[in-house]
């Protein structure tokens, strides 16, 4: 089944989604969307002709806690309840409500910056380990840091390609004869 919900919602913004489900037409069937994660969010759908519409005003979504949620879209009629779709959805923070020092980067972007900072500091050090009294310090070898850096760069590249709708972020050259 194709996904009917977006992958992300943003707290503090309005949200409107129309569901056209021929097998579960309104008003005979009632549709509800349940999100579970950092908070409990239950959204009832209103009938619009044979379709179902969920509408959330910005003033209501400002109360949403950001984070990963699992959702269930369910249709019910009398005593019958059918799960239409399940999945994961990310609620992004309300940027307007963030205070000074907010860092909106992903985990991968923050880790990549940390790895690059370690590499930069390590470029002036010549030892991988040393001992003072009975304490010994081992540093992560530079080749391992380079592998980690490349891994996180690739993850960020994949995430950016997925966001932009490009699954493969490569140029393919073709020659016709």
C-alpha positions as CSV (number, residue, x, y, z in Angstrom):
1,X,0.0,0.0,0.0
2,X,1.3,3.5,-0.8
3,X,1.9,5.8,2.1
4,X,-0.8,8.4,2.6
5,X,0.8,10.4,5.3
6,X,3.9,12.6,5.0
7,X,7.2,11.4,6.6
8,X,7.3,14.5,8.8
9,X,5.0,16.9,10.5
10,X,6.2,20.2,12.1
11,X,4.9,21.3,15.5
12,X,3.5,24.8,15.4
13,X,2.3,24.5,11.8
14,X,-1.2,23.7,10.5
15,X,-1.7,20.3,9.0
16,X,-4.5,19.1,6.7
17,X,-4.8,15.7,5.0
18,X,-7.6,14.2,3.0
19,X,-8.1,10.5,2.8
20,X,-10.1,9.1,-0.2
21,X,-10.7,5.5,0.7
22,X,-13.2,3.9,-1.6
23,X,-13.4,0.8,0.6
24,X,-14.2,2.9,3.7
25,X,-16.3,5.8,2.6
26,X,-17.5,8.5,5.0
27,X,-19.9,8.9,6.7
28,X,-20.5,5.1,7.0
29,X,-16.9,4.7,8.2
30,X,-15.2,6.9,10.8
31,X,-11.5,7.5,10.4
32,X,-9.0,8.2,13.2
33,X,-5.2,8.7,13.3
34,X,-3.3,7.6,16.4
35,X,0.3,8.7,17.1
36,X,2.4,7.2,19.9
37,X,5.9,8.3,20.8
38,X,7.1,11.1,23.2
39,X,3.4,12.0,23.6
40,X,0.0,10.7,22.8
41,X,-1.7,12.4,19.8
42,X,-5.2,11.3,18.7
43,X,-6.7,12.9,15.7
44,X,-10.3,12.4,14.5
45,X,-11.1,12.8,10.9
46,X,-14.2,14.7,9.7
47,X,-16.3,13.4,6.8
48,X,-16.1,15.5,3.6
49,X,-18.5,13.9,1.2
50,X,-17.2,10.3,0.8
51,X,-13.7,11.3,1.9
52,X,-12.2,11.8,5.4
53,X,-10.3,14.9,6.4
54,X,-8.0,15.5,9.4
55,X,-7.3,19.2,10.2
56,X,-5.0,20.4,12.9
57,X,-4.7,24.1,13.6
58,X,-1.2,25.6,14.4
59,X,-2.3,26.5,17.9
60,X,-3.0,22.8,18.6
61,X,0.2,21.5,17.0
62,X,2.3,23.8,19.1
63,X,1.6,21.5,22.0
64,X,3.1,18.5,20.1
65,X,6.4,17.2,21.5
66,X,9.0,16.6,18.8
67,X,10.4,13.1,18.1
68,X,9.7,9.8,16.5
69,X,6.2,8.6,16.6
70,X,4.5,5.4,15.4
71,X,1.1,5.8,13.9
72,X,-2.0,3.8,13.1
73,X,-4.7,5.0,10.7
74,X,-7.9,3.2,11.5
75,X,-11.4,3.0,10.1
76,X,-14.3,1.9,12.2
77,X,-17.9,1.1,11.5
78,X,-20.2,-0.2,14.2
79,X,-18.1,-2.8,16.0
80,X,-15.6,-3.3,13.2
81,X,-12.2,-1.7,13.3
82,X,-9.8,-2.0,10.4
83,X,-6.2,-0.8,10.4
84,X,-5.6,1.1,7.1
85,X,-2.0,2.0,7.5
86,X,0.8,1.9,10.1
87,X,4.2,3.4,10.1
88,X,6.6,5.9,11.6
89,X,6.4,9.6,11.4
90,X,8.8,12.3,12.7
91,X,7.4,15.4,14.4
92,X,9.9,18.2,13.9
93,X,10.3,20.9,16.6
94,X,8.5,24.2,16.3
95,X,11.3,26.5,15.2
96,X,9.6,29.6,16.6
97,X,9.5,28.1,20.1
98,X,13.2,27.3,20.1
99,X,15.6,29.3,22.3
100,X,19.1,30.5,21.7
101,X,21.6,27.8,21.0
102,X,19.1,25.6,19.1
103,X,20.9,23.0,16.9
104,X,18.6,21.7,14.2
105,X,21.2,19.4,12.7
106,X,20.7,15.7,12.5
107,X,22.6,13.2,14.7
108,X,24.7,12.3,11.6
109,X,25.6,15.9,11.0
110,X,26.6,16.5,14.6
111,X,28.7,13.3,14.7
112,X,30.4,14.1,11.4
113,X,31.4,17.5,12.8
114,X,32.8,15.9,15.9
115,X,34.8,13.3,13.9
116,X,36.3,16.0,11.7
117,X,37.2,18.1,14.8
118,X,39.1,15.1,16.2
119,X,40.9,14.6,12.9
120,X,41.8,18.2,12.8
121,X,43.3,18.1,16.4
122,X,45.0,14.8,15.8
123,X,46.8,16.0,12.7
124,X,49.3,17.8,15.0
125,X,49.8,14.8,17.4
126,X,52.3,12.1,16.6
127,X,51.4,9.4,19.1
128,X,48.4,7.1,19.2
129,X,48.9,6.2,22.8
130,X,50.9,7.2,25.8
131,X,51.3,6.3,29.5
132,X,51.6,8.6,32.5
133,X,52.2,6.9,35.8
134,X,49.8,3.8,35.7
135,X,47.3,5.4,33.3
136,X,47.3,4.7,29.6
137,X,45.5,6.6,26.9
138,X,44.7,5.1,23.5
139,X,43.5,7.2,20.7
140,X,41.4,6.0,17.9
141,X,43.7,5.3,14.9
142,X,43.4,7.9,12.1
143,X,42.4,5.3,9.5
144,X,39.5,4.3,11.7
145,X,38.4,7.9,12.1
146,X,38.6,8.3,8.3
147,X,36.4,5.3,7.8
148,X,33.9,6.7,10.3
149,X,34.0,10.1,8.6
150,X,33.3,8.5,5.2
151,X,30.5,6.4,6.6
152,X,28.7,9.5,8.1
153,X,29.3,11.5,5.0
154,X,27.6,8.7,3.0
155,X,24.7,8.6,5.4
156,X,24.2,12.4,5.2
157,X,24.3,12.2,1.4
158,X,21.7,9.4,1.4
159,X,19.4,11.4,3.7
160,X,19.8,14.5,1.6
161,X,19.0,12.5,-1.6
162,X,15.9,11.0,0.0
163,X,14.7,14.4,1.1
164,X,15.1,15.9,-2.3
165,X,13.4,12.9,-3.9
166,X,16.5,11.6,-5.7
167,X,17.2,8.0,-4.7
168,X,20.5,7.9,-6.4
169,X,22.6,11.1,-6.3
170,X,24.7,10.3,-9.2
171,X,25.2,11.6,-12.8
172,X,24.8,8.9,-15.4
173,X,26.3,9.7,-18.8
174,X,24.8,8.0,-21.9
175,X,26.1,8.1,-25.4
176,X,23.9,7.4,-28.4
177,X,25.4,6.2,-31.7
